[in-house]
Amino acid sequence: MDSNDYIFGVHPTLEAIEAGRTIDKLFIKKDLHGDLAIRLCRMAREAGIPVQRVPVERLNRITRKNHQGVIAQMSAVDYCRLSDIVPTLFEDGVLPFILVLDGITDVRNFGAIARTAECCGVNAIVIPSRGSVSVGADAVKTSAGALLHIPVCREENLAKAVEFLQSSGCQIVCSTEKSSQNYTLSDFTTPVALVMGAEDSGISAEILARADTRAAIPMFGHIGSLNVGVAAGVMMYEVVRQRLAANLEVI
């Protein structure tokens, strides 16, 4: 990111939050206290902005400007509300196709996934507010601009977001190597929320427990796993294939 993707200082950050600017996360120096710091943390919490208490060295690596112990990392997109998107899709007669990313932290993987998602007609991408890649300029660039065209929902509790999708009528399909079911046997001709997990830790146990279907991509080589961006592409295009075969509109 360049300096235009950040806001430096206590007062500019407070003003940005009050103005409703979309902030990805807030970095605050560990030993910064006082009324303004307390107010800043409270406002960030109320706005759903993740706050990280970090050593001053971390802040100095981001900028050499006078940051006053506070740096706000801006988002390149305005986040959408999942609770607004899903009902609208059903009301408009659209067969929902939602992509849930659990713990994807690599910006290149995220950008590649978003690019494929946009090409596949995914209606929205859902990410957690913590433990996830930021939707900054690098992500937009890596996605070839796809993130400017597909809604991104940042949820405080990803498990509750999945629960909401399920209660709204979406089938929860978790792509996991822990399944013995071939992914092509899953039925993607219904409203679906496809869940992809991080390469190292996979999908969280709480979300796996809510899955309607667990699907695996068969492996025949020695490595035994795919890059998550490639795996997501395989899964998303299976949704497209099945829906086209069933003469369903992809979007």
DOBAVO-189022 format. One record per residue (C-alpha): residue in three letters; x, y, z. Coordinates in steps of 0.25 Angstrom, whole numbers, plus 5000, padded with zeros to 4 digits. Layout:
BEGIN
ALAXYZ...
This chain:
BEGIN
MET500050005000ASP500450144998SER500250265008ASN498950295002ASP498350165008TYR498650215022ILE498150325031PHE499150365042GLY498950435055VAL497850435066HIS496950545061PRO496950515046THR496550375050LEU495450415059GLU494950505048ALA495050395038ILE494150305047GLU493150415049ALA493050435034GLY492750295032ARG494050265024THR494250115022ILE495450075030ASP496049935030LYS496749935043LEU497350025053PHE498750015058ILE498950085072LYS500250085080LYS500249995091ASP500550095102LEU499650205096HIS498650245107GLY497750365111ASP496450415108LEU496650425093ALA497150285092ILE495950235100ARG495050305091LEU495650255078CYS495650115083ARG494150125087MET493750195073ALA494550085066ARG493849975073GLU492450035071ALA492750045056GLY493249905055ILE494649945052PRO495749835057VAL496749905066GLN498149855068ARG499049895079VAL500449895073PRO501949935077VAL502350075072GLU503349995063ARG502149945055LEU501650085053ASN502950135049ARG503050025038ILE501850075032THR502250225031ARG503250325036LYS502250435038ASN501750475051HIS500750375053GLN500450405068GLY500350265071VAL499150245062ILE499050195048ALA497750155041GLN497850065029MET496750095019SER495950005011ALA495950014995VAL494449984995ASP493150015003TYR492749885010CYS491349835009ARG490349775019LEU490049625016SER488749645023ASP488349745012ILE488949665000VAL488349525002PRO486849565004THR486949654992LEU487549534983PHE486349454987GLU485349564985ASP485949594971GLY485849444967VAL487349424967LEU487849284971PRO488949324982PHE490349294980ILE491149344992LEU492649314994VAL493149315009LEU494649325011ASP495049275025GLY496449325029ILE497049355015THR498149445018ASP499049455006VAL498649574997ARG499049504984ASN498149384987PHE497049474991GLY497149554979ALA497249434970ILE495949374977ALA495249504975ARG495549514960THR495049374958ALA493849404967GLU493449524958CYS493549434946CYS492649324951GLY491549424955VAL491749414970ASN490749504977ALA491649544989ILE492949504996VAL492849495011ILE494149515020PRO494349525035SER494749655041ARG495949595048GLY496949495043SER496749525028VAL497349595017SER497049745016VAL496349795004GLY497349905000ALA497949954987ASP498849834986ALA497649734987VAL496849814976LYS498049814967THR498349664969SER496849644966ALA496949724953GLY495949814958ALA494949704961LEU494749754975LEU494149884970HIS493049804964ILE492649704974PRO492049734988VAL492949694999CYS492349675013ARG493249685025GLU492649615037GLU493049625052ASN492649475054LEU492749385042ALA492049265048LYS490849355051ALA490949405037VAL490849255032GLU489749235041PHE488949345035LEU489249295021GLN488749155025SER487449215032SER487249295019GLY487149175011CYS488549155006GLN489249025006ILE490549025013VAL491648955005CYS493048945011SER494148905002THR495048825011GLU496048705009LYS495448645022SER494248605013SER494148475005GLN493048524996ASN493548574982TYR493148714980THR492448684967LEU491448604975SER490948734982ASP489748794977PHE490048944974THR488648964966THR488049024979PRO488449154987VAL489849124992ALA490949185001LEU492249124997VAL493249125008MET494749125006GLY495849125017ALA497249165019GLU498349065013ASP498949045027SER497749025036GLY496649005027ILE495149045031SER494949065046ALA494248945053GLU493049035057ILE492749065042LEU493048925038ALA492048875048ARG490948955041ALA491248905028ASP490048845020THR491148775011ARG492648755012ALA493248734998ALA494648694994ILE495448714981PRO496148584978MET497648574978PHE498548484970GLY499948534972HIS500948534983ILE500648674988GLY499248654993SER498748794993LEU498448914984ASN498749054985VAL497449114991GLY497249214979VAL497249094970ALA496349004979ALA495349124980GLY495349134964VAL495148984963MET493948994973MET493349124967TYR493349074953GLU492648944957VAL491549034962VAL491549094948ARG491548964941GLN490448904948ARG489549024947LEU489749044932ALA489448894930ALA488148914938ASN487849034929LEU487849124941GLU488349264940VAL489749284946ILE489449424950
